[in-house]
Amino acid sequence: MNRLVARVWRLIRGPLQWRILWFAHATFMVGVTGVVRNDEGQVLLLRHRMWAPERPWGLPTGFARRGEEFGMTVVREVKEETGLDVEPGRLVWLKSGYRLRVEVAYEARYVGGTLKLDDFEILEARWCDVDALPDGLQLVHRQLIEGAGAG
């Protein structure tokens, strides 16, 4: 039986193989976070409208689009949420998340742009010194900012 399956598998090369693999395996959402710093070493924090009221502060975060490089997800999300331009840096965290979710975090450097908040998602943005982070900051984001990793 295994030989027959292997022979059929080799015969259906290409897009049909990928469709079968897609149906047979989990499909993941990828949550991408950016640890954005300016030239003074301050970190960009956002007060998110949709997050729990007791923990509304966090880093720029969003979901990767199909086919998007995760570093570029940071660039897009920061631009959409704040109007600011950033350059992605190194990967600082990769972890399986809740159910079919993968969590990714990249460093990023502020390079310009004018602050213009997406007021549907973001209530406030501020540059913070690492030793003066606001109350209500997500714990995992605090760990990423402080460089301890997140798990």
LINZIPE-V93391 format. One record per pair of residues at least 24 apart in sequence whose ideal C-beta (glycine too) atoms are under 10 Angstrom apart, sorted by sequence separation. I is the first residue (numbers start at 1). J is the second residue. D is the distance in Angstrom with one decimal. If there is no record, write none. Layout:
# LINZIPE-V93391
i=I j=J d=D
i=I j=J d=D
This chain:
# LINZIPE-V93391
i=35 j=59 d=5.9
i=36 j=60 d=6.2
i=60 j=84 d=8.9
i=70 j=94 d=9.1
i=84 j=108 d=9.8
i=85 j=109 d=9.8
i=86 j=110 d=5.6
i=87 j=111 d=5.4
i=33 j=58 d=7.9
i=34 j=59 d=6.0
i=35 j=60 d=8.9
i=85 j=110 d=7.5
i=86 j=111 d=6.2
i=87 j=112 d=10.0
i=33 j=59 d=5.0
i=34 j=60 d=4.6
i=60 j=86 d=8.4
i=84 j=110 d=6.2
i=85 j=111 d=5.0
i=86 j=112 d=8.9
i=33 j=60 d=7.1
i=34 j=61 d=7.5
i=84 j=111 d=8.4
i=85 j=112 d=4.7
i=86 j=113 d=8.3
i=32 j=60 d=9.0
i=33 j=61 d=4.7
i=34 j=62 d=8.9
i=82 j=110 d=9.7
i=84 j=112 d=7.4
i=85 j=113 d=4.1
i=32 j=61 d=7.0
i=33 j=62 d=8.4
i=84 j=113 d=4.1
i=85 j=114 d=9.4
i=31 j=61 d=6.5
i=32 j=62 d=6.1
i=74 j=104 d=9.0
i=78 j=108 d=6.9
i=83 j=113 d=5.4
i=84 j=114 d=7.8
i=31 j=62 d=7.5
i=32 j=63 d=7.0
i=73 j=104 d=8.0
i=74 j=105 d=8.6
i=75 j=106 d=9.4
i=77 j=108 d=9.9
i=82 j=113 d=7.6
i=83 j=114 d=5.6
i=84 j=115 d=6.4
i=30 j=62 d=9.7
i=31 j=63 d=5.9
i=32 j=64 d=5.4
i=46 j=78 d=9.3
i=70 j=102 d=9.4
i=74 j=106 d=5.1
i=78 j=110 d=8.5
i=82 j=114 d=9.4
i=83 j=115 d=5.8
i=84 j=116 d=8.6
i=30 j=63 d=6.5
i=31 j=64 d=7.9
i=48 j=81 d=8.9
i=71 j=104 d=9.1
i=73 j=106 d=8.4
i=74 j=107 d=8.9
i=75 j=108 d=7.4
i=82 j=115 d=6.0
i=83 j=116 d=3.5
i=29 j=63 d=5.8
i=30 j=64 d=4.2
i=44 j=78 d=7.5
i=70 j=104 d=5.0
i=72 j=106 d=9.7
i=74 j=108 d=5.1
i=79 j=113 d=7.3
i=82 j=116 d=7.1
i=83 j=117 d=7.4
i=29 j=64 d=8.0
i=30 j=65 d=9.3
i=46 j=81 d=6.4
i=70 j=105 d=9.3
i=71 j=106 d=5.3
i=78 j=113 d=8.6
i=81 j=116 d=9.6
i=82 j=117 d=6.2
i=83 j=118 d=8.3
i=105 j=140 d=8.7
i=28 j=64 d=9.6
i=30 j=66 d=9.8
i=32 j=68 d=8.7
i=34 j=70 d=10.0
i=46 j=82 d=7.2
i=70 j=106 d=6.7
i=71 j=107 d=9.5
i=75 j=111 d=9.8
i=81 j=117 d=7.1
i=82 j=118 d=7.5
i=105 j=141 d=8.7
i=32 j=69 d=9.9
i=33 j=70 d=9.9
i=34 j=71 d=8.9
i=44 j=81 d=9.7
i=71 j=108 d=8.0
i=79 j=116 d=9.8
i=81 j=118 d=5.0
i=103 j=140 d=8.2
i=107 j=144 d=9.1
i=30 j=68 d=8.7
i=32 j=70 d=5.2
i=36 j=74 d=7.7
i=44 j=82 d=7.3
i=63 j=101 d=9.0
i=64 j=102 d=8.9
i=80 j=118 d=5.9
i=105 j=143 d=9.9
i=106 j=144 d=9.9
i=31 j=70 d=9.9
i=32 j=71 d=8.4
i=34 j=73 d=8.3
i=35 j=74 d=8.9
i=79 j=118 d=9.7
i=81 j=120 d=9.6
i=105 j=144 d=5.4
i=30 j=70 d=6.6
i=32 j=72 d=9.2
i=33 j=73 d=9.3
i=34 j=74 d=3.7
i=44 j=84 d=7.3
i=64 j=104 d=7.7
i=81 j=121 d=6.0
i=82 j=122 d=6.9
i=107 j=147 d=9.8
i=32 j=73 d=4.1
i=33 j=74 d=7.6
i=34 j=75 d=8.2
i=77 j=118 d=9.8
i=80 j=121 d=8.3
i=81 j=122 d=5.1
i=84 j=125 d=8.3
i=31 j=73 d=9.2
i=32 j=74 d=5.9
i=34 j=76 d=10.0
i=36 j=78 d=6.1
i=44 j=86 d=8.4
i=61 j=103 d=9.4
i=80 j=122 d=9.5
i=83 j=125 d=9.3
i=30 j=73 d=7.6
i=34 j=77 d=6.7
i=82 j=125 d=5.4
i=32 j=76 d=9.2
i=33 j=77 d=8.7
i=34 j=78 d=5.8
i=61 j=105 d=8.9
i=77 j=121 d=9.8
i=81 j=125 d=7.9
i=105 j=149 d=9.1
i=32 j=77 d=6.8
i=95 j=140 d=9.1
i=105 j=150 d=7.0
i=36 j=82 d=8.9
i=38 j=84 d=9.6
i=59 j=105 d=7.7
i=34 j=81 d=9.8
i=78 j=125 d=9.9
i=93 j=140 d=8.5
i=103 j=150 d=7.7
i=36 j=84 d=7.7
i=38 j=86 d=9.8
i=60 j=108 d=8.2
i=103 j=151 d=8.9
i=37 j=86 d=9.3
i=59 j=108 d=9.4
i=36 j=86 d=5.4
i=93 j=143 d=8.8
i=36 j=87 d=9.7
i=93 j=144 d=6.3
i=34 j=86 d=6.7
i=36 j=88 d=9.7
i=37 j=89 d=8.9
i=92 j=144 d=6.5
i=36 j=89 d=9.4
i=34 j=88 d=7.5
i=35 j=89 d=8.3
i=95 j=149 d=9.3
i=34 j=89 d=9.1
i=92 j=147 d=8.2
i=95 j=150 d=6.8
i=96 j=151 d=9.9
i=32 j=88 d=9.7
i=93 j=149 d=6.2
i=94 j=150 d=9.8
i=95 j=151 d=5.6
i=35 j=92 d=6.4
i=92 j=149 d=7.3
i=93 j=150 d=5.1
i=34 j=92 d=9.9
i=35 j=93 d=8.9
i=92 j=150 d=8.5
i=93 j=151 d=7.7
i=33 j=92 d=9.0
i=62 j=121 d=9.0
i=33 j=93 d=7.6
i=61 j=121 d=9.8
i=60 j=122 d=8.8
i=30 j=94 d=9.9
i=31 j=95 d=9.8
i=44 j=108 d=8.5
i=60 j=125 d=8.9
i=31 j=97 d=6.2
i=44 j=110 d=6.8
i=56 j=122 d=10.0
i=57 j=123 d=9.9
i=30 j=97 d=8.8
i=31 j=98 d=9.1
i=43 j=110 d=9.8
i=56 j=123 d=7.2
i=57 j=124 d=8.7
i=28 j=96 d=8.6
i=29 j=97 d=8.3
i=42 j=110 d=8.9
i=56 j=124 d=8.7
i=28 j=97 d=8.7
i=29 j=98 d=9.5
i=49 j=118 d=9.4
i=57 j=126 d=9.0
i=29 j=99 d=8.8
i=31 j=101 d=5.9
i=32 j=102 d=9.2
i=33 j=103 d=7.3
i=34 j=104 d=9.9
i=35 j=105 d=6.2
i=36 j=106 d=9.3
i=37 j=107 d=7.3
i=39 j=109 d=8.2
i=40 j=110 d=9.7
i=47 j=117 d=9.6
i=49 j=119 d=8.0
i=50 j=120 d=8.9
i=51 j=121 d=9.6
i=28 j=99 d=9.2
i=29 j=100 d=6.3
i=30 j=101 d=7.4
i=31 j=102 d=7.1
i=32 j=103 d=8.2
i=33 j=104 d=7.1
i=34 j=105 d=7.3
i=35 j=106 d=7.1
i=36 j=107 d=8.1
i=37 j=108 d=7.5
i=38 j=109 d=7.8
i=39 j=110 d=7.5
i=44 j=115 d=9.8
i=46 j=117 d=8.3
i=49 j=120 d=7.1
i=50 j=121 d=6.5
i=57 j=128 d=8.9
i=28 j=100 d=5.2
i=29 j=101 d=5.0
i=30 j=102 d=4.8
i=31 j=103 d=5.1
i=32 j=104 d=5.0
i=33 j=105 d=4.2
i=34 j=106 d=5.8
i=35 j=107 d=5.1
i=36 j=108 d=4.5
i=37 j=109 d=6.2
i=38 j=110 d=4.5
i=39 j=111 d=9.6
i=46 j=118 d=9.6
i=49 j=121 d=5.7
i=50 j=122 d=9.5
i=51 j=123 d=9.8
i=26 j=99 d=9.0
i=27 j=100 d=6.5
i=28 j=101 d=6.4
i=29 j=102 d=7.4
i=30 j=103 d=7.9
i=31 j=104 d=7.0
i=32 j=105 d=7.4
i=33 j=106 d=7.5
i=34 j=107 d=7.8
i=35 j=108 d=6.6
i=36 j=109 d=7.3
i=37 j=110 d=6.8
i=38 j=111 d=9.4
i=48 j=121 d=6.5
i=49 j=122 d=6.7
i=50 j=123 d=9.9
i=26 j=100 d=5.4
i=28 j=102 d=5.0
i=29 j=103 d=9.9
i=30 j=104 d=6.0
i=31 j=105 d=9.1
i=32 j=106 d=7.2
i=34 j=108 d=4.4
i=35 j=109 d=10.0
i=36 j=110 d=5.8
i=48 j=122 d=6.4
i=49 j=123 d=5.3
i=33 j=108 d=9.7
i=34 j=109 d=10.0
i=46 j=121 d=8.3
i=47 j=122 d=6.9
i=48 j=123 d=7.2
i=49 j=124 d=9.7
i=46 j=122 d=5.1
i=47 j=123 d=4.5
i=48 j=124 d=9.3
i=57 j=133 d=7.9
i=46 j=123 d=8.1
i=47 j=124 d=4.1
i=57 j=134 d=5.0
i=61 j=138 d=9.0
i=46 j=124 d=7.2
i=47 j=125 d=7.6
i=56 j=134 d=9.1
i=57 j=135 d=7.9
i=58 j=136 d=9.1
i=59 j=137 d=9.0
i=45 j=124 d=8.7
i=46 j=125 d=5.2
i=47 j=126 d=8.2
i=56 j=135 d=10.0
i=57 j=136 d=4.9
i=58 j=137 d=6.6
i=59 j=138 d=7.8
i=45 j=125 d=7.2
i=46 j=126 d=8.3
i=55 j=135 d=9.2
i=56 j=136 d=5.5
i=57 j=137 d=4.4
i=58 j=138 d=4.4
i=61 j=141 d=8.4
i=44 j=125 d=6.6
i=45 j=126 d=5.8
i=54 j=135 d=9.2
i=55 j=136 d=5.2
i=56 j=137 d=8.9
i=57 j=138 d=7.0
i=58 j=139 d=10.0
i=59 j=140 d=9.2
i=60 j=141 d=10.0
i=44 j=126 d=7.8
i=45 j=127 d=7.8
i=54 j=136 d=6.3
i=55 j=137 d=7.1
i=56 j=138 d=9.0
i=58 j=140 d=8.7
i=59 j=141 d=4.8
i=43 j=126 d=9.5
i=44 j=127 d=6.1
i=45 j=128 d=5.2
i=53 j=136 d=8.3
i=55 j=138 d=5.6
i=58 j=141 d=4.7
i=59 j=142 d=9.7
i=42 j=126 d=8.8
i=43 j=127 d=7.2
i=44 j=128 d=8.0
i=52 j=136 d=8.8
i=55 j=139 d=8.2
i=57 j=141 d=7.7
i=58 j=142 d=9.3
i=42 j=127 d=4.1
i=43 j=128 d=5.6
i=51 j=136 d=9.0
i=57 j=142 d=9.3
i=59 j=144 d=6.8
i=41 j=127 d=9.7
i=42 j=128 d=5.9
i=43 j=129 d=8.1
i=52 j=138 d=9.2
i=55 j=141 d=9.3
i=58 j=144 d=9.7
i=59 j=145 d=7.4
i=40 j=127 d=7.7
i=42 j=129 d=5.7
i=43 j=130 d=6.5
i=47 j=134 d=8.2
i=51 j=138 d=7.8
i=58 j=145 d=9.9
i=41 j=129 d=7.6
i=42 j=130 d=7.8
i=45 j=133 d=7.3
i=38 j=127 d=5.9
i=40 j=129 d=8.3
i=41 j=130 d=7.1
i=45 j=134 d=6.7
i=47 j=136 d=8.0
i=37 j=127 d=8.9
i=42 j=132 d=9.2
i=43 j=133 d=7.9
i=47 j=137 d=9.9
i=48 j=138 d=9.2
i=36 j=127 d=9.2
i=45 j=137 d=7.0
i=37 j=130 d=9.2
i=45 j=138 d=9.8
i=46 j=141 d=10.0
i=45 j=141 d=8.0
i=43 j=141 d=9.1
i=45 j=145 d=8.4
i=43 j=144 d=9.1
i=43 j=145 d=5.2
i=43 j=146 d=9.7
i=33 j=138 d=9.4
i=35 j=141 d=8.2
i=33 j=140 d=8.4
i=33 j=141 d=7.1
i=37 j=145 d=9.0
i=35 j=144 d=5.3
i=34 j=144 d=9.6
i=35 j=145 d=6.2
i=33 j=144 d=6.9
i=35 j=147 d=9.0
i=33 j=150 d=8.9
